Amino acid sequence: MKNHTVNIFHTAPLLIPAVCLMAGIVLGSHLLLSVPLCIVVLLAMVITTALLGRWSILQTIGIALCSIILGILVIEMDMSKVDHGEPSRIERTQQYFLHQRSVLLQRLESTGLSDDQYAVVAAMALGDKSALTKELRETYSKTGASHILALSGLHLGIIYALLSMLIVGRRWQMITQVAIILSIWAFVFLVGMSASVVRSAVMLTVYALLAIGHRHKMSVNTLAFTAIVMLLVTPKALFEVGFQMSFMAVFSILLFVPLFYRPFSAEYLMTHRAISWLWGMVAVSIAAQIGVAPLIAYYFGRFSCYFLLTNFIVIPAATIILYLSLATLLIPSIGVVLASIVGLLNTTLLFIATIPGATIEDLHPSIMLTVSLYGVIFAAYYLLWLTIPKSE
């Protein structure tokens, strides 16, 4: 275990730069430093770090300091940016896709869905939450199902799987992967480019590129790379709740899911597919909840006690609803089936929300306590990995 814990920084060498970049952005948002000064200091640190090649520890410290200074630089540049009034090419592209989304939303609205049914489908399929009522948001929040209303890795993963089935061609794997990724990014523009969906798209892009070479795909290093790319482009995203929760959920999944699988051998899971699927749902749900629970408590003052039960309902339902939503846009008559499933989902979640003890309210920990909770979580991760034996 010592090797695993220590080597997480060797298997994920971008983790330290990513964390230090975040620290630099936070520092830079509270400091008033000139951009030229930051550039000069950064160049000096880069040269100094390059000269420390013989001393790996000192070079690692140098890389960390470079990342902090880079974080300060990008946030200072972002805050000093002058708005010239003319939309950029990306903004014009986004406006075009948002117009197309409004056309698709009108088509969905005309399929006979009730107000609440339409609100859920619009949020899950096209990223438009404007129709969600306060009561509906509260129901999903209490049951721990809010994550299916925010487009993220779950939704893009479903679309990626669908496109992978439709675009078959091992002989032309590079072409098919490029076609899938271009389709994914078109969808990202269509749904508004929220932090969680952009994070998922970047990770899926890396996944697809690595799949071409048959290499290991999802990892903490991939997540760190995604964070660095996003923060260099939009450093203020670090302060968005969606960005924080999206990355902490995935980071926790990447850490804890392998831990939860340690008691089972690969042979056992291969011969007991039902148990493997069931435990996979449990492991991912608990791991994600561990990652976001302190943030949910800090921002929303709530903990959903029945999140595990909820996930067994909403994740299969989300898959069906997303597929049916796409089919309904092509064949409106399918909207009747879609309405039935969404209505059943809303009714089920409303029932779960009324069960006694569904939530623990009024938590609101301080920033220091929230950070401390994450310290406790990662300490517990270390201890659990030491104590849980790995099945052969």
C-alpha positions in Angstrom: 0.0 0.0 0.0 2.9 2.3 0.7 3.8 2.1 -3.0 0.2 2.8 -4.1 -0.3 5.8 -1.8 3.1 7.4 -2.6 2.9 6.4 -6.3 -0.4 8.2 -6.9 1.8 11.2 -7.6 4.0 9.1 -10.0 1.0 7.6 -11.8 -0.7 11.0 -11.9 2.2 13.5 -12.3 -0.2 16.3 -13.3 -2.0 16.1 -10.0 0.5 18.4 -8.1 0.6 21.0 -10.9 -3.3 21.0 -11.1 -3.7 21.5 -7.4 -1.0 24.2 -7.3 -2.6 25.9 -10.3 -5.9 26.1 -8.4 -4.0 27.4 -5.3 -2.5 30.1 -7.5 -5.9 31.1 -9.0 -7.3 31.5 -5.4 -4.3 33.6 -4.4 -4.4 35.7 -7.5 -8.0 36.5 -7.0 -7.1 38.2 -3.7 -3.9 39.9 -4.9 -3.4 42.9 -7.2 -0.3 42.0 -9.2 0.7 43.3 -12.6 0.7 40.8 -15.5 4.2 41.7 -16.7 5.6 41.1 -13.2 3.9 37.7 -13.1 5.3 36.8 -16.5 8.9 37.8 -15.4 8.6 35.8 -12.2 7.2 32.8 -14.0 10.0 32.8 -16.6 12.6 33.0 -13.9 11.0 30.1 -12.0 10.8 28.0 -15.2 14.5 28.5 -15.9 15.4 27.8 -12.3 13.3 24.7 -12.2 14.9 23.4 -15.5 18.4 23.8 -13.9 17.4 21.6 -11.0 17.2 18.5 -13.1 19.7 16.6 -10.8 17.6 17.1 -7.7 14.2 15.6 -8.2 12.6 16.8 -5.0 13.8 20.4 -5.6 12.5 20.2 -9.2 9.1 19.0 -8.0 9.0 22.0 -5.6 10.0 24.2 -8.5 7.2 22.8 -10.7 4.7 23.4 -7.9 5.8 27.0 -7.5 5.7 27.5 -11.3 2.1 26.2 -11.3 1.1 28.6 -8.5 2.6 31.5 -10.3 0.9 30.4 -13.5 -2.4 30.3 -11.6 -1.8 33.9 -10.4 -1.0 35.0 -13.9 -4.0 33.5 -15.6 -6.5 34.9 -13.1 -4.8 38.3 -13.2 -5.0 38.3 -17.1 -8.6 37.2 -16.9 -9.6 40.0 -14.5 -7.7 42.6 -16.5 -9.3 41.5 -19.8 -11.0 44.3 -21.7 -14.4 43.6 -23.2 -14.4 45.0 -26.8 -18.1 44.3 -27.3 -17.6 42.0 -30.3 -18.4 38.3 -29.6 -15.6 35.9 -30.2 -15.8 33.1 -32.7 -16.5 30.6 -29.9 -19.2 32.8 -28.6 -20.8 33.2 -32.0 -20.7 29.4 -32.4 -22.3 29.0 -29.0 -25.0 31.4 -29.9 -25.8 29.5 -33.1 -26.0 26.2 -31.2 -28.2 27.7 -28.5 -30.6 28.9 -31.2 -30.7 25.3 -32.4 -31.4 24.2 -28.9 -34.4 26.5 -28.6 -35.8 24.9 -31.8 -35.4 21.4 -30.3 -36.9 22.6 -27.0 -40.0 23.8 -28.9 -40.3 20.5 -30.6 -40.1 18.7 -27.2 -42.7 21.0 -25.8 -45.1 20.1 -28.6 -45.0 16.4 -27.8 -47.7 16.5 -25.1 -45.4 16.4 -22.0 -46.7 18.0 -18.8 -44.9 21.0 -17.4 -42.9 18.9 -14.9 -42.2 16.2 -17.4 -41.0 18.7 -20.0 -38.8 20.5 -17.4 -37.0 17.2 -16.5 -36.5 16.1 -20.1 -35.3 19.6 -21.1 -32.7 19.6 -18.3 -31.5 16.0 -18.8 -31.4 16.0 -22.6 -30.7 19.6 -23.6 -29.3 21.2 -20.5 -32.1 23.8 -20.1 -33.1 24.1 -16.4 -35.3 27.2 -16.9 -38.6 25.2 -16.7 -37.7 23.5 -13.4 -40.0 24.7 -10.6 -38.8 25.3 -7.1 -40.8 22.3 -5.9 -39.3 19.9 -8.5 -35.8 21.1 -7.8 -36.4 20.5 -4.1 -37.7 17.0 -4.7 -34.6 16.1 -6.7 -32.3 17.8 -4.2 -33.8 16.0 -1.1 -33.5 12.6 -2.7 -29.9 13.2 -4.0 -31.0 13.1 -7.6 -30.0 16.6 -8.6 -27.0 15.3 -10.5 -29.1 13.8 -13.3 -30.6 17.2 -14.0 -27.1 18.6 -14.5 -25.5 17.3 -17.7 -22.2 15.6 -16.8 -20.2 12.5 -17.4 -23.2 10.2 -17.0 -25.1 11.8 -19.8 -22.1 12.2 -22.2 -21.1 8.6 -21.4 -24.6 7.4 -22.5 -24.3 9.4 -25.7 -20.7 8.2 -26.3 -21.9 4.5 -25.8 -24.8 5.1 -28.2 -22.6 6.7 -30.9 -20.0 3.9 -30.4 -22.7 1.3 -31.2 -24.0 3.2 -34.2 -20.6 4.1 -35.7 -19.0 0.6 -35.9 -15.7 0.2 -37.7 -12.6 -1.2 -36.1 -10.8 -1.0 -39.4 -11.3 2.8 -39.4 -11.1 3.3 -35.6 -9.3 6.6 -35.8 -11.9 8.1 -38.1 -14.8 6.8 -36.0 -13.3 8.1 -32.8 -12.8 11.5 -34.3 -16.4 11.5 -35.6 -17.7 10.5 -32.2 -15.7 13.2 -30.4 -16.8 15.9 -32.9 -20.4 14.9 -32.2 -19.8 15.0 -28.5 -18.4 18.6 -28.7 -21.3 19.7 -30.9 -23.6 18.4 -28.2 -21.5 20.3 -25.6 -22.1 23.6 -27.5 -25.8 22.7 -28.0 -26.4 22.3 -24.2 -24.6 25.5 -23.1 -21.1 24.5 -22.2 -21.5 24.2 -18.4 -18.4 23.3 -16.4 -19.5 19.7 -15.7 -20.3 19.0 -19.4 -17.0 20.6 -20.6 -15.1 18.6 -18.0 -16.7 15.4 -19.2 -16.1 16.2 -22.9 -12.4 16.9 -22.3 -12.1 13.6 -20.5 -14.0 11.7 -23.2 -11.7 13.3 -25.8 -8.7 12.0 -24.0 -10.4 8.6 -23.5 -11.1 8.3 -27.2 -7.6 9.3 -28.2 -6.1 6.7 -25.8 -8.6 4.1 -27.0 -7.0 4.3 -30.5 -3.7 3.2 -29.0 -5.4 0.6 -26.7 -3.9 2.3 -23.6 -5.2 2.7 -20.1 -8.0 5.3 -20.3 -9.5 7.0 -17.3 -7.2 8.0 -14.5 -6.5 10.7 -11.9 -3.9 12.0 -14.4 -6.6 12.5 -17.1 -8.7 14.4 -14.6 -5.8 16.6 -13.6 -5.0 17.3 -17.2 -8.7 18.2 -17.8 -8.6 20.6 -14.8 -5.4 22.3 -16.1 -6.8 22.8 -19.6 -10.2 24.2 -18.3 -8.6 26.6 -15.8 -6.0 27.9 -18.2 -8.9 28.9 -20.5 -11.4 30.0 -17.9 -9.7 30.4 -14.5 -12.9 31.8 -12.9 -14.6 28.4 -13.4 -12.7 27.3 -10.2 -15.2 29.3 -8.2 -18.3 27.8 -9.8 -20.1 25.2 -7.7 -20.7 23.0 -10.7 -16.9 22.9 -11.5 -16.0 22.0 -7.9 -18.6 19.3 -7.5 -18.0 17.8 -10.9 -14.3 17.4 -10.3 -14.5 16.2 -6.7 -17.1 13.6 -7.6 -14.9 12.1 -10.4 -11.7 12.4 -8.3 -13.4 10.5 -5.5 -14.7 7.8 -7.9 -11.2 7.3 -9.3 -9.8 6.9 -5.8 -12.4 5.0 -3.9 -14.0 2.6 -6.5 -10.7 0.6 -6.8 -10.6 0.5 -3.0 -14.2 -0.9 -2.8 -13.3 -3.6 -5.3 -10.3 -4.9 -3.4 -12.3 -7.7 -1.5 -13.4 -9.2 -4.9 -11.2 -11.1 -7.3 -11.4 -10.4 -11.0 -12.4 -14.0 -11.6 -15.3 -13.8 -9.1 -16.7 -10.7 -10.7 -16.4 -12.2 -14.1 -18.4 -15.3 -13.1 -21.0 -13.3 -11.0 -22.1 -10.6 -13.4 -25.2 -9.6 -11.5 -23.2 -9.1 -8.3 -20.6 -7.2 -10.3 -23.2 -4.8 -11.7 -24.9 -4.4 -8.3 -21.6 -3.7 -6.5 -20.5 -1.4 -9.3 -23.6 0.8 -8.7 -23.0 0.8 -5.0 -19.3 1.6 -5.2 -19.7 4.5 -7.7 -22.7 6.0 -5.8 -20.9 5.9 -2.5 -17.6 7.1 -3.9 -19.3 10.1 -5.7 -21.2 10.9 -2.5 -18.0 10.9 -0.5 -16.5 13.4 -2.9 -19.4 15.9 -3.0 -21.0 15.6 0.5 -18.8 18.3 2.1 -19.5 20.7 -0.8 -23.2 20.0 -0.7 -23.3 20.6 3.0 -21.3 23.9 2.6 -23.3 25.3 -0.3 -26.8 23.8 0.4 -26.7 22.8 4.0 -28.1 19.4 3.3 -27.2 15.7 3.2 -29.5 13.3 1.3 -29.7 10.1 3.4 -31.3 7.9 0.7 -28.9 8.7 -2.1 -28.0 5.1 -2.7 -31.7 4.0 -3.2 -32.2 7.0 -5.4 -29.2 6.2 -7.7 -30.5 2.7 -8.3 -33.6 4.3 -9.7 -32.4 7.4 -11.4 -29.3 6.1 -13.3 -31.2 3.4 -15.3 -34.1 5.9 -15.7 -31.7 8.6 -17.0 -30.4 6.2 -19.6 -33.9 5.3 -20.8 -35.1 9.0 -20.7 -32.1 10.2 -22.7 -32.5 7.6 -25.4 -36.2 8.2 -25.6 -35.7 12.0 -25.7 -33.5 11.7 -28.7 -36.0 9.3 -30.3 -38.9 11.7 -29.6 -37.2 14.5 -31.4 -37.2 12.3 -34.5 -40.5 10.6 -33.9 -42.8 12.8 -31.8 -45.4 10.0 -31.2 -42.8 8.3 -28.9 -43.4 11.2 -26.5 -46.2 9.3 -24.9 -43.8 6.6 -23.6 -41.3 9.3 -22.6 -44.0 11.1 -20.6 -45.0 7.9 -18.8 -41.4 7.1 -17.7 -40.6 10.7 -16.6 -43.9 10.9 -14.7 -43.2 7.6 -12.9 -39.7 8.9 -12.0 -41.0 12.2 -10.6 -43.7 10.4 -8.6 -41.2 7.9 -7.2 -38.7 10.6 -6.2 -41.5 12.6 -4.6 -42.4 9.5 -2.5 -38.8 9.0 -1.4 -38.5 12.7 -0.5 -41.5 12.3 1.9 -40.0 9.3 3.8 -39.0 10.3 7.3 -35.3 11.0 7.6 -34.8 11.7 3.9 -32.4 14.6 4.6 -30.3 16.1 7.3 -30.8 19.9 7.1 -29.2 23.1 8.2 -25.6 21.8 8.2 -23.6 24.8 6.6 -20.0 24.0 7.8 -17.4 26.8 7.5 -14.8 26.8 4.8 -12.1 25.6 7.2 -14.4 22.7 8.4 -15.2 21.8 4.8 -11.5 21.6 4.0 -10.9 19.6 7.2 -13.6 17.1 6.2 -11.7 16.4 2.9 -8.5 15.9 4.9 -10.4 13.3 7.1 -11.8 11.7 3.9 -8.3 11.2 2.3 -6.8 10.1 5.6 -9.6 7.5 5.8 -8.9 6.4 2.2 -5.2 5.8 3.1 -6.2 3.8 6.3 -8.8 1.7 4.4 -6.3 0.8 1.7 -3.9 -0.3 4.3 -6.4 -2.4 6.1 -8.6 -3.9 3.3 -6.8 -6.9 1.9 -6.7 -7.3 -1.9 -8.4 -10.5 -3.1 -6.2 -12.7 -5.3 
